[in-house]
Amino acid sequence: MKGLAQLPRLLEGARRSPFRLKLLNLMLGRVIPFNRPHGVRIIALGDDWVQTGTDYRRRNHNHLRGIHACCIATVAEFSSGLLFLSRLNPARYRLIMAKLEIDYRYQAKEPIVATSRISDEELKEAILKPLAKKESVLVTRPTEVHDMQGNLIAVAQVTWQIKPWDKVR
């Protein structure tokens, strides 16, 4: 939790500076070692959206030489989780992925990009207002994964349990 307190500042810097985005990706590669060998990284950050991606490379291949389904799922989950960490104060709220459903639509034979979004209104209605009355909330958001040509590779429905740290036992 202590290290997460710096994340909002780091994300804000990465929104404004390609150099700081590169530094953040290097840091996240160390903090999330599972993502590092697959080259999962932040592509871009907006105020209400996040894009993450990975390259088409041998390490990420399945037996058909497309990007492996689990690698696609990892990129989608990272995008969705980072979206919530960028919109909520991670020093105040704990996120745990509760469920991941993916509808695979097209074989990925080139780099992929996952995009997750949540508007201010959706954030307020689905998370902040309910948390004023309940101990935790479950929130499901779609994340779309596309290849470089714009083909829809997959749609992930990622469900997160969000809970204030002071309510965690």
Rosetta blueprint (number, residue, H / E / L):
1 M L
2 K L
3 G H
4 L H
5 A H
6 Q H
7 L H
8 P H
9 R H
10 L H
11 L H
12 E H
13 G H
14 A H
15 R H
16 R H
17 S L
18 P H
19 F H
20 R H
21 L H
22 K H
23 L H
24 L H
25 N H
26 L H
27 M H
28 L H
29 G H
30 R H
31 V H
32 I L
33 P L
34 F L
35 N L
36 R H
37 P H
38 H H
39 G L
40 V L
41 R E
42 I E
43 I E
44 A E
45 L E
46 G L
47 D L
48 D L
49 W E
50 V E
51 Q E
52 T E
53 G E
54 T E
55 D L
56 Y L
57 R L
58 R H
59 R H
60 N H
61 H E
62 N L
63 H L
64 L L
65 R L
66 G L
67 I E
68 H L
69 A H
70 C H
71 C H
72 I H
73 A H
74 T H
75 V H
76 A H
77 E H
78 F H
79 S H
80 S H
81 G H
82 L H
83 L H
84 F H
85 L H
86 S H
87 R H
88 L L
89 N L
90 P L
91 A L
92 R L
93 Y E
94 R E
95 L E
96 I E
97 M E
98 A E
99 K E
100 L E
101 E E
102 I E
103 D E
104 Y E
105 R L
106 Y L
107 Q L
108 A L
109 K L
110 E L
111 P L
112 I E
113 V E
114 A E
115 T E
116 S E
117 R E
118 I L
119 S L
120 D H
121 E H
122 E H
123 L H
124 K H
125 E H
126 A H
127 I H
128 L H
129 K H
130 P H
131 L H
132 A H
133 K H
134 K L
135 E L
136 S L
137 V E
138 L E
139 V E
140 T E
141 R E
142 P E
143 T E
144 E E
145 V E
146 H E
147 D E
148 M L
149 Q L
150 G L
151 N L
152 L E
153 I E
154 A E
155 V E
156 A E
157 Q E
158 V E
159 T E
160 W E
161 Q E
162 I E
163 K E
164 P E
165 W H
166 D H
167 K H
168 V L
169 R L
